[in-house]
Amino acid sequence: MLLLTVNHQTLIATKASRIVRAAKGRTIMEFGARRAHSYDAAIIGARAAYIGGVDATATVAAEQDYKVPATGTIAHSFIQASIMNMKHLKLLHRYILIIVIY
């Protein structure tokens, strides 16, 4: 069980670190709870990604338990509805790229 816990968190922190370095100073947020296999995995994964260098998480429980800054998300339906109309996307302050870390 110890190896499982260490491997999972190390994997996420390492991948997060690589993504942060590739982003070259741009803001990176973690959205891994969507893919986590359990409640604890989502919270611990968010913490590991934060240790790896991401700026924030969408997992509110990670903010409550580990003080990882939490941030909101934008509805996928908004992006899908607006993708054909760049005028709507320009209403956003910046373009957002979401990369699933795990």
TIVO-2410 file (N, C-alpha, C; in nm, 3 decimals):
# residues 102
REC num residu      c1      c2      c3 atome chaine
REC   1      M   0.082  -0.119   0.000     N      A
REC   1      M   0.000   0.000   0.000    CA      A
REC   1      M   0.087   0.126   0.000     C      A
REC   2      L   0.198   0.122   0.073     N      A
REC   2      L   0.288   0.237   0.077    CA      A
REC   2      L   0.345   0.266  -0.062     C      A
REC   3      L   0.387   0.162  -0.132     N      A
REC   3      L   0.442   0.179  -0.266    CA      A
REC   3      L   0.338   0.239  -0.361     C      A
REC   4      L   0.216   0.193  -0.351     N      A
REC   4      L   0.107   0.246  -0.434    CA      A
REC   4      L   0.089   0.396  -0.409     C      A
REC   5      T   0.088   0.435  -0.285     N      A
REC   5      T   0.069   0.575  -0.249    CA      A
REC   5      T   0.184   0.662  -0.300     C      A
REC   6      V   0.306   0.617  -0.276     N      A
REC   6      V   0.423   0.694  -0.319    CA      A
REC   6      V   0.430   0.700  -0.471     C      A
REC   7      N   0.409   0.589  -0.539     N      A
REC   7      N   0.416   0.586  -0.686    CA      A
REC   7      N   0.315   0.681  -0.748     C      A
REC   8      H   0.192   0.678  -0.701     N      A
REC   8      H   0.085   0.761  -0.757    CA      A
REC   8      H   0.119   0.909  -0.744     C      A
REC   9      Q   0.158   0.950  -0.626     N      A
REC   9      Q   0.187   1.092  -0.603    CA      A
REC   9      Q   0.314   1.136  -0.677     C      A
REC  10      T   0.413   1.050  -0.683     N      A
REC  10      T   0.536   1.082  -0.755    CA      A
REC  10      T   0.509   1.096  -0.904     C      A
REC  11      L   0.428   1.007  -0.958     N      A
REC  11      L   0.391   1.014  -1.100    CA      A
REC  11      L   0.325   1.147  -1.132     C      A
REC  12      I   0.230   1.188  -1.051     N      A
REC  12      I   0.157   1.312  -1.075    CA      A
REC  12      I   0.248   1.434  -1.058     C      A
REC  13      A   0.326   1.436  -0.952     N      A
REC  13      A   0.415   1.551  -0.929    CA      A
REC  13      A   0.518   1.563  -1.042     C      A
REC  14      T   0.571   1.453  -1.089     N      A
REC  14      T   0.669   1.456  -1.198    CA      A
REC  14      T   0.607   1.506  -1.327     C      A
REC  15      K   0.489   1.454  -1.361     N      A
REC  15      K   0.421   1.498  -1.483    CA      A
REC  15      K   0.385   1.646  -1.473     C      A
REC  16      A   0.337   1.688  -1.358     N      A
REC  16      A   0.301   1.829  -1.338    CA      A
REC  16      A   0.424   1.917  -1.357     C      A
REC  17      S   0.537   1.875  -1.302     N      A
REC  17      S   0.659   1.952  -1.315    CA      A
REC  17      S   0.700   1.967  -1.462     C      A
REC  18      R   0.689   1.861  -1.538     N      A
REC  18      R   0.723   1.867  -1.681    CA      A
REC  18      R   0.631   1.963  -1.756     C      A
REC  19      I   0.504   1.959  -1.724     N      A
REC  19      I   0.408   2.048  -1.791    CA      A
REC  19      I   0.435   2.193  -1.753     C      A
REC  20      V   0.463   2.217  -1.626     N      A
REC  20      V   0.491   2.354  -1.580    CA      A
REC  20      V   0.615   2.408  -1.651     C      A
REC  21      R   0.719   2.327  -1.662     N      A
REC  21      R   0.840   2.373  -1.732    CA      A
REC  21      R   0.812   2.399  -1.879     C      A
REC  22      A   0.732   2.315  -1.941     N      A
REC  22      A   0.699   2.335  -2.083    CA      A
REC  22      A   0.613   2.460  -2.104     C      A
REC  23      A   0.536   2.498  -2.003     N      A
REC  23      A   0.448   2.614  -2.014    CA      A
REC  23      A   0.524   2.746  -2.008     C      A
REC  24      K   0.647   2.744  -1.963     N      A
REC  24      K   0.734   2.863  -1.963    CA      A
REC  24      K   0.670   2.986  -1.899     C      A
REC  25      G   0.622   2.968  -1.777     N      A
REC  25      G   0.569   3.081  -1.702    CA      A
REC  25      G   0.419   3.104  -1.712     C      A
REC  26      R   0.352   3.032  -1.802     N      A
REC  26      R   0.206   3.048  -1.811    CA      A
REC  26      R   0.139   2.974  -1.696     C      A
REC  27      T   0.020   3.017  -1.661     N      A
REC  27      T  -0.056   2.957  -1.552    CA      A
REC  27      T  -0.101   2.817  -1.589     C      A
REC  28      I  -0.079   2.722  -1.498     N      A
REC  28      I  -0.121   2.583  -1.518    CA      A
REC  28      I  -0.213   2.545  -1.402     C      A
REC  29      M  -0.328   2.490  -1.436     N      A
REC  29      M  -0.424   2.445  -1.336    CA      A
REC  29      M  -0.444   2.294  -1.349     C      A
REC  30      E  -0.477   2.230  -1.241     N      A
REC  30      E  -0.493   2.085  -1.235    CA      A
REC  30      E  -0.642   2.052  -1.231     C      A
REC  31      F  -0.685   1.960  -1.316     N      A
REC  31      F  -0.824   1.916  -1.322    CA      A
REC  31      F  -0.835   1.765  -1.311     C      A
REC  32      G  -0.745   1.703  -1.238     N      A
REC  32      G  -0.735   1.558  -1.233    CA      A
REC  32      G  -0.847   1.485  -1.162     C      A
REC  33      A  -0.927   1.554  -1.082     N      A
REC  33      A  -1.034   1.486  -1.009    CA      A
REC  33      A  -1.134   1.419  -1.102     C      A
REC  34      R  -1.142   1.468  -1.224     N      A
REC  34      R  -1.234   1.409  -1.322    CA      A
REC  34      R  -1.194   1.267  -1.357     C      A
REC  35      R  -1.065   1.235  -1.343     N      A
REC  35      R  -1.014   1.104  -1.382    CA      A
REC  35      R  -0.971   1.018  -1.263     C      A
REC  36      A  -0.977   1.072  -1.144     N      A
REC  36      A  -0.930   0.998  -1.026    CA      A
REC  36      A  -1.022   0.881  -0.996     C      A
REC  37      H  -0.963   0.777  -0.938     N      A
REC  37      H  -1.039   0.655  -0.910    CA      A
REC  37      H  -1.105   0.654  -0.773     C      A
REC  38      S  -1.074   0.750  -0.692     N      A
REC  38      S  -1.140   0.759  -0.561    CA      A
REC  38      S  -1.134   0.902  -0.512     C      A
REC  39      Y  -1.210   0.929  -0.410     N      A
REC  39      Y  -1.212   1.063  -0.350    CA      A
REC  39      Y  -1.073   1.101  -0.300     C      A
REC  40      D  -1.009   1.010  -0.228     N      A
REC  40      D  -0.876   1.040  -0.176    CA      A
REC  40      D  -0.774   1.061  -0.288     C      A
REC  41      A  -0.785   0.984  -0.394     N      A
REC  41      A  -0.691   0.998  -0.506    CA      A
REC  41      A  -0.704   1.136  -0.569     C      A
REC  42      A  -0.823   1.190  -0.576     N      A
REC  42      A  -0.843   1.323  -0.633    CA      A
REC  42      A  -0.776   1.430  -0.548     C      A
REC  43      I  -0.792   1.422  -0.417     N      A
REC  43      I  -0.735   1.522  -0.327    CA      A
REC  43      I  -0.584   1.510  -0.320     C      A
REC  44      I  -0.535   1.389  -0.304     N      A
REC  44      I  -0.391   1.367  -0.296    CA      A
REC  44      I  -0.325   1.398  -0.430     C      A
REC  45      G  -0.395   1.367  -0.539     N      A
REC  45      G  -0.343   1.399  -0.672    CA      A
REC  45      G  -0.331   1.549  -0.693     C      A
REC  46      A  -0.429   1.624  -0.646     N      A
REC  46      A  -0.424   1.770  -0.656    CA      A
REC  46      A  -0.307   1.824  -0.575     C      A
REC  47      R  -0.287   1.770  -0.458     N      A
REC  47      R  -0.173   1.811  -0.373    CA      A
REC  47      R  -0.041   1.780  -0.443     C      A
REC  48      A  -0.029   1.661  -0.499     N      A
REC  48      A   0.095   1.622  -0.568    CA      A
REC  48      A   0.121   1.711  -0.688     C      A
REC  49      A   0.017   1.745  -0.764     N      A
REC  49      A   0.034   1.835  -0.878    CA      A
REC  49      A   0.079   1.973  -0.832     C      A
REC  50      Y   0.027   2.019  -0.720     N      A
REC  50      Y   0.068   2.148  -0.665    CA      A
REC  50      Y   0.214   2.145  -0.623     C      A
REC  51      I   0.254   2.037  -0.561     N      A
REC  51      I   0.395   2.020  -0.524    CA      A
REC  51      I   0.481   2.020  -0.652     C      A
REC  52      G   0.427   1.963  -0.760     N      A
REC  52      G   0.497   1.960  -0.888    CA      A
REC  52      G   0.502   2.095  -0.958     C      A
REC  53      G   0.427   2.193  -0.908     N      A
REC  53      G   0.440   2.328  -0.961    CA      A
REC  53      G   0.317   2.389  -1.023     C      A
REC  54      V   0.204   2.317  -1.031     N      A
REC  54      V   0.085   2.380  -1.089    CA      A
REC  54      V   0.039   2.493  -0.998     C      A
REC  55      D  -0.033   2.587  -1.056     N      A
REC  55      D  -0.073   2.706  -0.981    CA      A
REC  55      D  -0.201   2.689  -0.901     C      A
REC  56      A  -0.289   2.600  -0.947     N      A
REC  56      A  -0.419   2.585  -0.881    CA      A
REC  56      A  -0.483   2.453  -0.918     C      A
REC  57      T  -0.592   2.422  -0.851     N      A
REC  57      T  -0.667   2.299  -0.876    CA      A
REC  57      T  -0.816   2.332  -0.886     C      A
REC  58      A  -0.890   2.243  -0.948     N      A
REC  58      A  -1.035   2.256  -0.950    CA      A
REC  58      A  -1.099   2.174  -0.838     C      A
REC  59      T  -1.017   2.109  -0.756     N      A
REC  59      T  -1.066   2.023  -0.648    CA      A
REC  59      T  -1.076   2.106  -0.520     C      A
REC  60      V  -1.196   2.143  -0.483     N      A
REC  60      V  -1.218   2.229  -0.368    CA      A
REC  60      V  -1.172   2.162  -0.238     C      A
REC  61      A  -1.189   2.031  -0.228     N      A
REC  61      A  -1.146   1.961  -0.107    CA      A
REC  61      A  -0.995   1.970  -0.086     C      A
REC  62      A  -0.917   1.978  -0.193     N      A
REC  62      A  -0.771   1.994  -0.180    CA      A
REC  62      A  -0.738   2.131  -0.122     C      A
REC  63      E  -0.818   2.230  -0.155     N      A
REC  63      E  -0.798   2.362  -0.096    CA      A
REC  63      E  -0.827   2.358   0.053     C      A
REC  64      Q  -0.936   2.291   0.089     N      A
REC  64      Q  -0.975   2.283   0.229    CA      A
REC  64      Q  -0.875   2.203   0.312     C      A
REC  65      D  -0.827   2.090   0.256     N      A
REC  65      D  -0.739   2.001   0.333    CA      A
REC  65      D  -0.592   2.042   0.328     C      A
REC  66      Y  -0.545   2.089   0.212     N      A
REC  66      Y  -0.402   2.114   0.192    CA      A
REC  66      Y  -0.368   2.257   0.152     C      A
REC  67      K  -0.466   2.345   0.150     N      A
REC  67      K  -0.445   2.486   0.114    CA      A
REC  67      K  -0.392   2.504  -0.029     C      A
REC  68      V  -0.427   2.411  -0.119     N      A
REC  68      V  -0.393   2.426  -0.261    CA      A
REC  68      V  -0.493   2.527  -0.319     C      A
REC  69      P  -0.448   2.634  -0.382     N      A
REC  69      P  -0.542   2.732  -0.436    CA      A
REC  69      P  -0.641   2.667  -0.534     C      A
REC  70      A  -0.768   2.691  -0.514     N      A
REC  70      A  -0.872   2.635  -0.601    CA      A
REC  70      A  -0.921   2.743  -0.697     C      A
REC  71      T  -0.959   2.700  -0.815     N      A
REC  71      T  -1.010   2.791  -0.917    CA      A
REC  71      T  -1.127   2.726  -0.987     C      A
REC  72      G  -1.209   2.806  -1.050     N      A
REC  72      G  -1.325   2.753  -1.119    CA      A
REC  72      G  -1.291   2.706  -1.259     C      A
REC  73      T  -1.389   2.649  -1.323     N      A
REC  73      T  -1.373   2.604  -1.460    CA      A
REC  73      T  -1.481   2.671  -1.545     C      A
REC  74      I  -1.468   2.659  -1.673     N      A
REC  74      I  -1.568   2.712  -1.765    CA      A
REC  74      I  -1.643   2.594  -1.826     C      A
REC  75      A  -1.769   2.609  -1.847     N      A
REC  75      A  -1.850   2.499  -1.900    CA      A
REC  75      A  -1.802   2.459  -2.040     C      A
REC  76      H  -1.789   2.329  -2.061     N      A
REC  76      H  -1.749   2.280  -2.193    CA      A
REC  76      H  -1.849   2.322  -2.300     C      A
REC  77      S  -1.974   2.327  -2.262     N      A
REC  77      S  -2.077   2.364  -2.360    CA      A
REC  77      S  -2.056   2.506  -2.412     C      A
REC  78      F  -2.002   2.596  -2.327     N      A
REC  78      F  -1.975   2.732  -2.372    CA      A
REC  78      F  -1.867   2.731  -2.480     C      A
REC  79      I  -1.761   2.657  -2.454     N      A
REC  79      I  -1.651   2.648  -2.551    CA      A
REC  79      I  -1.701   2.584  -2.680     C      A
REC  80      Q  -1.775   2.475  -2.668     N      A
REC  80      Q  -1.825   2.406  -2.788    CA      A
REC  80      Q  -1.919   2.495  -2.867     C      A
REC  81      A  -2.003   2.570  -2.800     N      A
REC  81      A  -2.097   2.657  -2.870    CA      A
REC  81      A  -2.025   2.776  -2.933     C      A
REC  82      S  -1.915   2.818  -2.873     N      A
REC  82      S  -1.846   2.938  -2.918    CA      A
REC  82      S  -1.731   2.910  -3.014     C      A
REC  83      I  -1.693   2.786  -3.028     N      A
REC  83      I  -1.573   2.755  -3.105    CA      A
REC  83      I  -1.584   2.803  -3.250     C      A
REC  84      M  -1.703   2.806  -3.304     N      A
REC  84      M  -1.721   2.850  -3.442    CA      A
REC  84      M  -1.729   3.002  -3.452     C      A
REC  85      N  -1.740   3.068  -3.338     N      A
REC  85      N  -1.755   3.212  -3.338    CA      A
REC  85      N  -1.646   3.274  -3.252     C      A
REC  86      M  -1.536   3.315  -3.313     N      A
REC  86      M  -1.422   3.370  -3.240    CA      A
REC  86      M  -1.458   3.498  -3.164     C      A
REC  87      K  -1.562   3.565  -3.208     N      A
REC  87      K  -1.606   3.687  -3.139    CA      A
REC  87      K  -1.639   3.656  -2.993     C      A
REC  88      H  -1.703   3.543  -2.969     N      A
REC  88      H  -1.737   3.505  -2.833    CA      A
REC  88      H  -1.614   3.466  -2.752     C      A
REC  89      L  -1.521   3.398  -2.814     N      A
REC  89      L  -1.400   3.359  -2.742    CA      A
REC  89      L  -1.318   3.481  -2.701     C      A
REC  90      K  -1.324   3.587  -2.778     N      A
REC  90      K  -1.249   3.707  -2.745    CA      A
REC  90      K  -1.303   3.776  -2.620     C      A
REC  91      L  -1.420   3.735  -2.576     N      A
REC  91      L  -1.474   3.789  -2.452    CA      A
REC  91      L  -1.395   3.738  -2.332     C      A
REC  92      L  -1.328   3.625  -2.350     N      A
REC  92      L  -1.244   3.572  -2.243    CA      A
REC  92      L  -1.118   3.658  -2.235     C      A
REC  93      H  -1.063   3.671  -2.117     N      A
REC  93      H  -0.944   3.755  -2.099    CA      A
REC  93      H  -0.820   3.695  -2.162     C      A
REC  94      R  -0.819   3.564  -2.173     N      A
REC  94      R  -0.706   3.495  -2.234    CA      A
REC  94      R  -0.754   3.359  -2.282     C      A
REC  95      Y  -0.677   3.298  -2.364     N      A
REC  95      Y  -0.710   3.163  -2.412    CA      A
REC  95      Y  -0.665   3.062  -2.309     C      A
REC  96      I  -0.740   2.956  -2.295     N      A
REC  96      I  -0.716   2.857  -2.192    CA      A
REC  96      I  -0.688   2.723  -2.257     C      A
REC  97      L  -0.582   2.657  -2.214     N      A
REC  97      L  -0.551   2.524  -2.261    CA      A
REC  97      L  -0.559   2.431  -2.142     C      A
REC  98      I  -0.637   2.325  -2.155     N      A
REC  98      I  -0.652   2.229  -2.046    CA      A
REC  98      I  -0.576   2.103  -2.085     C      A
REC  99      I  -0.485   2.062  -1.999     N      A
REC  99      I  -0.412   1.937  -2.020    CA      A
REC  99      I  -0.442   1.850  -1.899     C      A
REC 100      V  -0.490   1.729  -1.924     N      A
REC 100      V  -0.518   1.637  -1.817    CA      A
REC 100      V  -0.385   1.575  -1.773     C      A
REC 101      I  -0.349   1.594  -1.648     N      A
REC 101      I  -0.220   1.549  -1.598    CA      A
REC 101      I  -0.219   1.400  -1.574     C      A
REC 102      Y  -0.328   1.343  -1.528     N      A
REC 102      Y  -0.331   1.198  -1.504    CA      A
REC 102      Y  -0.469   1.144  -1.534     C      A
***
